[in-house]
């Protein structure tokens, strides 16, 4: 009971502390004039060539990230700091570039009306790519440590091991075995485990509002799309004869229906991973938008009092997002396992 | 629109990093972890199974013991009965033997007594004859001197004889 009260007191304290931090910000941005919530939110959930720490415009402090371009004249590498937050044109011996709305264009090709211009292929280590690599390193560190633990102590798990073991068993016993079956599940376990922890960790890192978090990687359609395409390959490359037969020549129905079903089934092959990609992207991005909108409310209303409502609400949504982070990783992995299970199932002949 | 436009850079890096990650984790994390988990689960299952087996073995052993005990009891009872029977038989036989022996001994004794009696009678007869001869001799000798005394003497001898 006493502990509970303490907890309440501390959390209230945190809410007030954060409220004042935001009030501070109201003053800072208020002096600059109009606040565009839409622009702010889109900027926060989009990818960026630099890691923004604090400040506005020219005075802002950012960590520059490497820019890697494949241009007409070959590979071009430099640091994004050279753009000076998009104010300056960068000229190298391979070409000259401009940074407009966090996108790199060949200098002078961008037109304001069309909102587009000529772009080199951009393989830069952006904020999202940085987070991608960071999360991969974290996952490797965590699970290689855990794996070493098993070598050292074959008995009961300890520490990090006992934290991760139930999750690994969860993926195996609740996701892989029920959907793929006892016989074949072990082939797909590395894929499912990697997908699960990779998505979950990136969802969590996305919820951290400051460096090295704050990138909206798992809410980026490129990321979710790539994972979905990999899932598509895994599912269809492991599909057996029965699976393909069910797609192109559905057994047990009249021939006209077979012909009708084939294109529908073929569409479903692509629709399934498409749904995977959109679900993860939309859920995570939506969560970020809701949190950012609630914070933006303070600036739109321009009143300190708004923070008393907006911050607890944002905190609530953030905690909800912790659940969503797990849930979406789980759903993605579960559906991947389900699709694999359909592809490798031994059908009973009816 | 930017939001739902895939960017080639991120697609490339995601694909590359994910594939490298899956290869590294497969070799250095998932395989060791899963095989360790499997080994542990197997060992637990084995332990449970062998415990169950031991339990069954124990029950069987106990049943065997019970059976053995029962058998032993039956054997003992049988042995006891047999022994009693034998003892009874021996006793009977001994009894029969003893009575036979007794009868024989009694018979022997009777015979011996008869023999002794006969022998004694014969001896008595001989002795009487001898004594009669002696008396007759003495009487004959005395008779020579006195009739009266002769008679007294004979009486005397006869008294003597009776006493004997």
Contacts between the chains, C-beta under 8 A, distances in Angstrom:
chain1	res1	chain2	res2	distance
A	42	B	2	7.3
A	42	B	3	7.2
A	45	B	3	7.1
A	46	B	2	6.1
A	46	B	3	7.1
A	47	B	7	6.7
A	47	B	10	6.5
A	68	B	9	7.8
A	101	B	2	7.8
A	121	B	8	5.8
A	121	B	9	7.5
A	122	B	7	6.8
A	122	B	8	6.9
A	122	B	9	4.7
A	123	B	8	7.5
A	123	B	9	4.6
A	123	B	12	5.9
A	123	B	13	7.3
A	124	B	9	5.8
A	125	B	13	7.8
A	126	B	9	6.7
A	126	B	10	6.9
A	128	B	10	5.5
A	129	B	9	6.9
A	129	B	10	6.4
A	129	B	13	4.5
A	132	B	10	7.9
A	132	B	13	5.9
A	132	B	14	6.2
A	132	B	17	5.2
A	133	B	13	7.9
A	133	B	17	6.3
A	136	B	17	5.3
A	136	B	20	7.5
A	136	B	21	4.8
A	139	B	21	6.6
A	139	B	25	6.9
A	140	B	21	7.1
A	140	B	24	5.9
A	140	B	25	6.8
A	140	B	28	7.7
A	140	B	29	7.5
A	143	B	25	6.0
A	143	B	28	7.8
A	143	B	29	3.6
A	143	B	30	7.5
A	143	B	33	7.1
A	144	B	28	5.0
A	144	B	29	5.4
A	146	B	29	6.9
A	146	B	33	6.2
A	147	B	28	6.1
A	147	B	29	4.6
A	147	B	32	4.1
A	147	B	33	5.1
A	147	B	36	7.8
A	150	B	32	5.8
A	150	B	33	6.0
A	150	B	36	3.6
A	150	B	37	7.9
A	151	B	32	6.6
A	151	B	36	7.6
A	154	B	36	6.8
A	154	B	39	7.2
A	154	B	40	7.1
A	155	B	40	7.8
A	165	B	33	7.9
A	165	B	37	7.2
A	168	B	33	5.9
A	168	B	34	7.4
A	168	B	37	7.0
A	169	B	37	6.8
A	172	B	34	7.3
A	172	B	37	7.8
A	186	B	34	7.2
A	189	B	30	6.2
A	189	B	34	6.1
A	190	B	22	6.1
A	190	B	25	6.5
A	190	B	26	3.9
A	190	B	30	4.5
A	190	B	31	7.5
A	191	B	22	6.3
A	193	B	25	7.2
A	193	B	30	5.4
A	194	B	18	7.4
A	194	B	21	6.0
A	194	B	22	4.6
A	194	B	25	5.4
A	194	B	26	7.7
A	194	B	30	7.5
A	198	B	18	6.8
A	198	B	21	6.6
A	220	B	10	6.3
A	221	B	3	7.1
A	221	B	4	5.3
A	221	B	5	7.5
A	221	B	6	5.6
A	222	B	6	4.2
A	222	B	7	5.2
A	222	B	10	3.8
A	222	B	11	4.8
A	222	B	14	6.5
A	223	B	10	6.2
A	223	B	14	5.0
A	225	B	6	5.5
A	225	B	11	6.9
A	226	B	10	7.8
A	226	B	11	5.1
A	226	B	14	4.1
A	226	B	15	5.1
A	226	B	18	7.0
A	227	B	14	7.1
A	227	B	18	6.8
A	229	B	15	7.9
A	230	B	15	7.0
A	230	B	18	6.4
A	230	B	19	7.8
A	281	B	4	7.9
A	285	B	3	7.1
